[in-house]
């Protein structure tokens, strides 16, 4: 099970709140999630002046998770209702498969296949680096030849692929795919 603040769990939480179909736009869904105060989006810090721990819900994190759900075609962007894939992903047993397939589809639509990621990993590993590559190294290698995708999008896609067990990873290092 992944931690409460992982992207994997944040996507699950957004889908759970979106399934109620009470929202007409991204803003209202974001406000609704924030008003329910899920700990997934809680940001904590220590105030140095008072030496106390303070908390705040991160609206940016909520909105980013909603955008990811829309990008993965789990939410319809105009109505904020679940798509058929989003409805299927509500089932915890099917969630990793649905999210993993949606992430692969997003990458393929951008012109990046899992095979090209595997080839980029091989190239990097054979370039005198005795450690697995980071997502930045893979993105830089792919951005020379493959489709256009932002570094941030590539990072969250690889993160989701790892959390769905499609790629094997450890912290910031990406290993060879499991397939």
Phi, psi and omega per residue, in radians:
X1 nan 2.389 -3.128
X2 -1.537 2.715 -3.125
X3 -1.071 2.798 -3.088
X4 -1.105 -0.425 -3.058
X5 -1.799 0.201 3.105
X6 -1.335 2.753 3.093
X7 -1.037 -0.662 3.116
X8 -0.949 -0.889 -3.133
X9 -1.227 -0.634 3.135
X10 -1.093 -0.700 3.088
X11 -1.111 -0.747 3.096
X12 -1.030 -0.766 -3.112
X13 -1.134 -0.769 3.120
X14 -1.044 -0.753 3.137
X15 -1.132 -0.677 3.112
X16 -1.075 -0.751 3.128
X17 -1.283 -0.589 -3.119
X18 -1.258 -0.423 -3.092
X19 -1.160 -0.295 3.108
X20 -1.254 -0.294 3.075
X21 0.915 0.756 3.113
X22 -1.731 -0.019 -2.899
X23 -2.015 2.505 -3.108
X24 -1.862 -0.296 3.132
X25 -2.623 3.011 -3.098
X26 -1.070 -0.688 -3.113
X27 -1.092 -0.785 -3.114
X28 -1.195 -0.635 3.082
X29 -1.153 -0.736 3.119
X30 -1.077 -0.786 3.107
X31 -1.099 -0.707 -3.136
X32 -1.112 -0.781 3.119
X33 -1.085 -0.794 -3.142
X34 -1.096 -0.671 -3.120
X35 -1.178 -0.442 3.104
X36 -1.470 -0.134 3.035
X37 0.915 0.924 3.045
X38 -1.236 2.416 -3.071
X39 -1.192 -0.219 3.132
X40 -1.046 -0.505 -3.055
X41 -1.927 0.297 -3.126
X42 -1.445 2.263 3.112
X43 -1.934 2.220 -3.131
X44 -2.093 2.553 3.071
X45 -2.663 2.823 3.126
X46 -1.759 2.157 3.069
X47 -1.365 2.014 -3.069
X48 -1.191 -0.542 -3.111
X49 -1.230 -0.760 -3.101
X50 -1.760 -0.115 -3.110
X51 0.952 0.762 3.078
X52 -2.174 2.729 3.080
X53 -1.554 2.266 3.132
X54 -2.033 2.725 -3.092
X55 -2.294 2.608 3.063
X56 -2.707 2.533 3.071
X57 -1.468 2.303 -3.060
X58 -1.518 1.825 3.115
X59 -1.144 -0.612 3.104
X60 -1.082 -0.724 3.133
X61 -1.145 -0.700 3.100
X62 -1.104 -0.841 -3.111
X63 -1.153 -0.615 3.084
X64 -1.143 -0.720 3.122
X65 -1.140 -0.678 3.083
X66 -1.115 -0.754 3.135
X67 -1.089 -0.701 3.119
X68 -1.097 -0.727 3.098
X69 -1.082 -0.672 3.097
X70 -1.212 -0.746 3.132
X71 -1.091 -0.615 3.130
X72 -1.463 0.073 3.116
X73 1.063 0.703 3.046
X74 -1.709 -0.409 3.103
X75 -2.194 2.409 3.011
X76 -1.363 2.181 -3.003
X77 -1.177 -0.531 -3.090
X78 -1.425 -0.501 -3.084
X79 -1.997 -0.167 -3.094
X80 0.999 0.680 3.029
X81 -1.983 2.748 -3.109
X82 -1.218 2.446 2.990
X83 -1.404 3.126 3.107
X84 -1.105 -0.645 3.071
X85 -1.145 -0.700 3.108
X86 -1.092 -0.717 3.110
X87 -1.135 -0.676 3.106
X88 -1.173 -0.612 -3.095
X89 -1.237 -0.276 3.106
X90 -1.078 -0.576 3.110
X91 -1.210 2.041 -3.071
X92 -1.031 -0.471 3.132
X93 -1.280 -0.504 -3.110
X94 -1.705 -0.239 -3.049
X95 -0.905 -0.925 -3.100
X96 -1.049 -0.682 -3.141
X97 -1.149 -0.814 -3.123
X98 -1.111 -0.822 -3.110
X99 -1.151 -0.767 3.114
X100 -1.044 -0.776 3.118
X101 -1.161 -0.676 3.103
X102 -1.132 -0.697 3.108
X103 -1.147 -0.738 3.089
X104 -1.082 -0.747 3.124
X105 -1.086 -0.716 3.121
X106 -1.081 -0.792 3.115
X107 -1.085 -0.780 -3.123
X108 -1.133 -0.625 3.087
X109 -1.142 -0.477 3.095
X110 -1.519 0.001 3.109
X111 1.559 0.324 -3.129
X112 -2.129 2.065 3.115
X113 -1.718 2.866 3.070
X114 -1.119 -0.546 3.085
X115 -1.114 -0.687 3.129
X116 -1.197 -0.581 3.056
X117 -1.148 -0.760 3.105
X118 -1.058 -0.755 3.113
X119 -1.127 -0.693 3.106
X120 -1.106 -0.704 3.103
X121 -1.089 -0.765 3.126
X122 -1.075 -0.777 3.138
X123 -1.046 -0.793 -3.122
X124 -1.141 -0.727 3.136
X125 -1.141 -0.520 -3.130
X126 -1.565 0.138 -3.125
X127 -1.806 0.679 3.084
X128 1.149 0.490 3.023
X129 -1.954 1.993 -3.042
X130 -1.456 0.347 -3.117
X131 -2.349 2.699 3.118
X132 -1.098 2.596 -3.074
X133 -1.333 2.740 3.015
X134 -1.504 2.943 3.118
X135 -1.098 -0.555 -3.134
X136 -1.151 -0.748 3.112
X137 -1.103 -0.714 3.124
X138 -1.162 -0.802 3.139
X139 -1.043 -0.776 3.132
X140 -1.093 -0.699 3.125
X141 -1.137 -0.756 -3.109
X142 -1.300 -0.584 -3.058
X143 -1.176 -0.271 3.081
X144 -1.268 -0.560 -3.010
X145 -2.179 -0.475 -3.004
X146 -1.673 -3.030 -3.098
X147 -1.089 2.905 -3.106
X148 -1.487 2.146 3.073
X149 -2.614 2.459 -3.106
X150 -1.255 2.755 3.130
X151 -1.078 -0.702 3.138
X152 -1.124 -0.773 3.110
X153 -1.086 -0.753 3.140
X154 -1.077 -0.702 3.129
X155 -1.080 -0.878 -3.083
X156 -1.232 -0.494 3.072
X157 -1.178 -0.782 3.105
X158 -1.140 -0.646 3.095
X159 -1.053 -0.846 3.129
X160 -1.127 -0.701 3.101
X161 -1.085 -0.645 3.082
X162 -1.219 -0.752 -3.126
X163 -1.230 -0.397 3.079
X164 -1.601 0.104 3.083
X165 1.178 0.473 3.043
X166 -1.554 -0.619 2.986
X167 -2.000 2.641 3.074
X168 -1.748 2.261 -3.091
X169 -2.574 2.810 3.091
X170 -2.464 2.036 -3.073
X171 0.901 -1.988 -3.087
X172 -1.735 0.068 -3.099
X173 -1.716 2.382 3.121
X174 -1.828 2.294 3.100
X175 -1.849 -3.118 -3.137
X176 -1.109 2.546 3.132
X177 -1.068 2.709 -3.096
X178 -1.421 -0.234 -3.030
X179 -1.354 nan nan
